[in-house]
Amino acid sequence: MTSISPVDQNALWNGPGGQTWVSQQTILDGLFQPMADLLAVELPQTLRHLLDVGCGTGASLLAAATARPSARYTGLDISAPMLALARQRADAAGLDADFIVADAQRHLPPAAHFDWIQSRLGVMFFDDTRVAFANLHRAARPGAGLRFVAWRGANENPFMTTAERAVGDELELPPRIPGAPGQFAFADGERVRHLLQASGWRQVEVVAVDLPCSIAREDLPIYVGQLGPLGQALRSMPEARAERLLSTALAAFAPFIEGDRVRVDAACWLVRAHA
């Protein structure tokens, strides 16, 4: 199934979206650490060459390399600024990794090349998901494993839509179209299963996992004011209005605050498959 996205993903992730993830890498790595840890637990002892799809600034790739230091690593992402930081972090860790700026639905890696493919929140943005996963299947060795973490639906992840709901009466943000490329593109677990099977993957498991994530309370204004649909909108409006809308949005996060932390219960899918 092909969906047409209202967002130019290449422009977003090589522009303000990618730059913001780079500048807030520490906050985001802390927030999503349980997802990187979950993927690391899935790694086989015999891992030889791993491809991390949508590897961003490198957190999940580095977590895998810590768990299996003798393997080879390749990171693939559409965002040049995010991969530049991933390269720096790999170099600092003494990891000899390869990084490719490319879109998995258009890039054709060498056939039967990787024995493990993983992604932390990096596979929900394709215009044609079936083609992307078919390309990845082609790049996988026979018997290779695929593991990725993706968000379930917006209704199961209220934290992630709190800001836009809070300012909805004053600011019209781009609608979240069910199934369209974006954060909640994989809300329908059965659709994910069928897409993978249609792309050649077998033994597909789509397992619901609930991960206890959090950020520091002092980081909440940065997270809300710079990331997501509201963060994008605030960058293009007068400062006074932006401050007022941000204040309104922040007030709506009160139910998630516990002491000096902000609780983010992440309702996700852990997807397993084999070539």
C-alpha positions as CSV (number, residue, x, y, z in Angstrom):
1,M,0.0,0.0,0.0
2,T,1.3,3.4,-0.9
3,S,0.5,6.6,1.1
4,I,1.2,10.1,0.0
5,S,2.7,12.2,2.8
6,P,1.8,15.8,3.3
7,V,5.4,16.3,4.6
8,D,8.5,16.3,2.4
9,Q,10.5,13.9,4.6
10,N,13.8,14.7,2.9
11,A,13.4,18.4,3.4
12,L,12.3,17.9,7.0
13,W,15.1,15.7,8.1
14,N,17.8,17.5,6.2
15,G,16.4,20.9,7.5
16,P,14.9,22.0,10.7
17,G,13.7,18.6,11.9
18,G,17.2,17.0,11.5
19,Q,19.0,20.0,13.0
20,T,16.7,20.0,16.0
21,W,17.3,16.3,16.7
22,V,21.0,17.0,16.5
23,S,20.8,19.9,18.9
24,Q,18.6,17.9,21.3
25,Q,20.4,14.5,20.9
26,T,21.1,14.1,24.6
27,I,17.5,14.7,25.6
28,L,16.2,12.3,22.9
29,D,18.7,9.6,23.6
30,G,17.7,9.6,27.3
31,L,14.0,9.6,26.4
32,F,14.3,6.6,24.0
33,Q,17.0,4.7,25.8
34,P,14.6,1.8,26.8
35,M,14.0,1.2,23.0
36,A,17.7,1.0,22.2
37,D,18.1,-1.3,25.2
38,L,15.3,-3.5,24.0
39,L,16.8,-3.9,20.5
40,A,20.2,-4.7,22.0
41,V,18.7,-7.6,24.0
42,E,17.4,-9.0,20.7
43,L,20.9,-9.3,19.1
44,P,22.2,-12.8,18.4
45,Q,25.5,-13.9,19.9
46,T,26.7,-14.7,16.4
47,L,26.1,-11.2,15.0
48,R,28.5,-10.4,12.1
49,H,27.2,-7.3,10.2
50,L,24.3,-5.1,11.4
51,L,22.4,-2.5,9.4
52,D,20.6,0.2,11.5
53,V,17.9,1.8,9.4
54,G,16.9,5.4,10.2
55,C,19.8,5.3,12.7
56,G,19.6,9.1,13.2
57,T,22.4,10.3,15.5
58,G,23.5,6.8,16.3
59,A,22.1,5.8,19.7
60,S,20.7,2.4,18.8
61,L,23.7,1.5,16.6
62,L,26.1,2.4,19.5
63,A,24.0,0.4,21.9
64,A,24.3,-2.6,19.6
65,A,28.1,-2.1,19.3
66,T,28.4,-2.0,23.0
67,A,26.6,-5.3,23.3
68,R,28.4,-7.0,20.4
69,P,31.7,-5.1,19.9
70,S,33.2,-7.7,17.4
71,A,30.5,-7.2,14.7
72,R,30.6,-4.7,11.8
73,Y,28.1,-1.8,11.7
74,T,26.4,0.2,9.0
75,G,24.0,3.1,9.7
76,L,21.5,4.3,7.0
77,D,19.5,7.5,7.3
78,I,18.0,10.2,5.0
79,S,19.3,13.0,7.3
80,A,22.8,14.2,6.5
81,P,23.1,16.4,9.7
82,M,22.0,13.5,11.9
83,L,24.4,11.1,10.3
84,A,27.3,13.6,10.7
85,L,26.8,13.5,14.4
86,A,26.5,9.7,14.4
87,R,29.9,9.5,12.7
88,Q,31.4,11.8,15.3
89,R,30.0,9.7,18.1
90,A,31.2,6.4,16.5
91,D,34.6,7.9,16.0
92,A,34.7,9.0,19.7
93,A,33.7,5.5,20.8
94,G,36.5,4.0,18.6
95,L,33.9,2.2,16.4
96,D,34.8,1.7,12.8
97,A,31.3,2.0,11.3
98,D,30.0,2.9,7.9
99,F,27.3,5.5,7.4
100,I,25.2,6.0,4.3
101,V,23.0,9.0,3.6
102,A,20.1,7.5,1.7
103,D,16.5,6.5,1.7
104,A,15.9,2.8,2.2
105,Q,13.1,2.7,-0.3
106,R,15.3,4.0,-3.1
107,H,18.8,2.9,-2.0
108,L,19.8,-0.6,-3.2
109,P,22.5,-2.0,-0.8
110,P,24.5,-5.0,-1.8
111,A,22.3,-8.2,-2.0
112,A,22.5,-10.7,0.8
113,H,24.9,-8.5,2.7
114,F,23.6,-8.2,6.3
115,D,22.8,-10.8,8.9
116,W,20.8,-8.4,11.1
117,I,18.7,-5.3,10.4
118,Q,17.3,-3.1,13.2
119,S,15.6,0.2,13.6
120,R,14.6,2.4,16.5
121,L,11.6,4.5,15.4
122,G,13.2,4.9,11.9
123,V,10.9,2.9,9.5
124,M,7.6,4.8,9.8
125,F,8.4,7.6,7.3
126,F,8.5,5.8,3.9
127,D,6.2,6.9,1.1
128,D,6.1,3.3,0.0
129,T,6.8,1.0,3.0
130,R,6.4,-2.2,1.0
131,V,9.2,-1.2,-1.4
132,A,11.4,-0.1,1.5
133,F,11.1,-3.4,3.2
134,A,11.5,-5.3,0.0
135,N,14.9,-3.5,-0.5
136,L,15.9,-4.4,3.0
137,H,14.9,-8.0,2.4
138,R,17.1,-8.1,-0.6
139,A,20.0,-6.8,1.5
140,A,19.5,-9.5,4.1
141,R,21.4,-12.8,4.1
142,P,19.2,-15.9,4.1
143,G,18.0,-16.4,7.7
144,A,18.9,-12.8,8.7
145,G,16.9,-11.2,11.5
146,L,14.9,-8.0,11.4
147,R,14.0,-6.2,14.5
148,F,12.4,-2.8,14.9
149,V,10.5,-0.7,17.4
150,A,7.7,1.6,16.2
151,W,4.9,3.5,17.9
152,R,1.5,2.1,18.3
153,G,-1.5,4.5,17.8
154,A,-1.8,8.1,19.0
155,N,-4.7,7.1,21.3
156,E,-2.3,4.8,23.2
157,N,0.4,7.5,23.4
158,P,-1.3,10.6,24.8
159,F,1.9,12.3,25.9
160,M,2.9,12.5,22.2
161,T,-0.2,14.5,21.2
162,T,-0.7,16.5,24.4
163,A,0.9,19.7,23.0
164,E,-1.1,19.8,19.7
165,R,-4.3,19.0,21.6
166,A,-3.6,21.8,24.1
167,V,-3.3,24.5,21.4
168,G,-5.8,23.0,18.9
169,D,-8.3,25.9,19.4
170,E,-5.7,28.5,18.6
171,L,-3.4,26.9,16.1
172,E,-4.2,24.5,13.2
173,L,-1.5,22.0,12.9
174,P,-1.1,19.5,10.0
175,P,-3.6,16.6,10.6
176,R,-2.2,13.2,11.4
177,I,-3.5,11.0,8.6
178,P,-4.0,7.4,9.6
179,G,-1.4,5.2,7.8
180,A,0.4,8.1,6.3
181,P,4.2,8.4,6.8
182,G,5.0,9.8,10.2
183,Q,5.2,8.9,13.8
184,F,2.0,6.8,14.0
185,A,2.2,5.2,10.5
186,F,2.4,1.7,12.0
187,A,-0.5,2.1,14.5
188,D,-2.3,-0.9,12.9
189,G,-0.2,-3.9,13.8
190,E,-1.9,-6.2,11.3
191,R,-1.1,-3.8,8.5
192,V,2.5,-3.9,9.6
193,R,2.4,-7.7,9.5
194,H,0.9,-7.8,6.0
195,L,3.4,-5.2,4.7
196,L,6.4,-7.3,5.9
197,Q,5.0,-10.5,4.5
198,A,4.3,-8.8,1.1
199,S,7.9,-7.7,1.1
200,G,9.3,-11.2,1.5
201,W,9.8,-11.4,5.2
202,R,8.7,-14.5,7.1
203,Q,8.0,-15.5,10.7
204,V,6.6,-12.1,11.4
205,E,5.8,-11.2,15.0
206,V,4.2,-7.9,16.0
207,V,4.3,-7.7,19.8
208,A,2.9,-4.9,21.9
209,V,5.4,-3.5,24.4
210,D,4.9,-0.7,26.9
211,L,8.2,1.0,27.8
212,P,8.7,3.3,30.8
213,C,10.4,6.3,29.3
214,S,11.0,9.7,30.8
215,I,12.8,13.1,30.5
216,A,14.0,15.6,33.1
217,R,11.3,18.1,34.1
218,E,13.7,20.9,33.3
219,D,14.0,19.7,29.7
220,L,10.2,19.7,29.0
221,P,10.1,23.3,27.7
222,I,12.8,22.4,25.2
223,Y,11.2,19.2,24.1
224,V,7.8,20.7,23.6
225,G,9.0,24.0,22.2
226,Q,11.4,22.6,19.6
227,L,10.2,19.1,18.7
228,G,7.1,17.7,17.0
229,P,4.4,19.5,15.0
230,L,4.1,22.3,17.6
231,G,7.8,22.9,17.7
232,Q,7.9,23.2,13.9
233,A,5.0,25.7,14.0
234,L,6.5,27.9,16.8
235,R,9.7,28.5,14.8
236,S,7.7,30.4,12.1
237,M,5.6,32.8,14.3
238,P,6.2,36.0,16.2
239,E,8.0,35.5,19.5
240,A,5.2,36.7,21.7
241,R,2.6,34.4,20.2
242,A,5.0,31.5,20.3
243,E,5.7,32.0,24.0
244,R,2.0,32.2,24.8
245,L,1.2,29.0,22.9
246,L,4.2,27.2,24.5
247,S,3.0,28.2,28.0
248,T,-0.5,26.8,27.1
249,A,1.0,23.6,25.9
250,L,3.3,23.1,28.9
251,A,0.4,23.5,31.3
252,A,-1.3,20.5,29.7
253,F,1.6,18.2,30.7
254,A,0.9,18.5,34.4
255,P,-0.5,14.9,34.6
256,F,2.8,13.5,33.4
257,I,5.0,15.2,35.9
258,E,6.4,13.2,38.8
259,G,8.8,15.1,40.9
260,D,11.8,16.1,38.8
261,R,10.9,13.7,35.9
262,V,8.2,13.7,33.2
263,R,6.8,10.2,32.6
264,V,6.4,9.1,29.0
265,D,4.7,5.7,28.8
266,A,5.7,4.6,25.3
267,A,3.2,2.2,23.7
268,C,5.1,0.5,20.9
269,W,5.4,-2.5,18.7
270,L,8.4,-4.7,18.8
271,V,8.5,-6.3,15.4
272,R,10.5,-9.5,14.7
273,A,10.9,-11.2,11.3
274,H,13.4,-13.3,9.3
275,A,14.6,-13.4,5.7
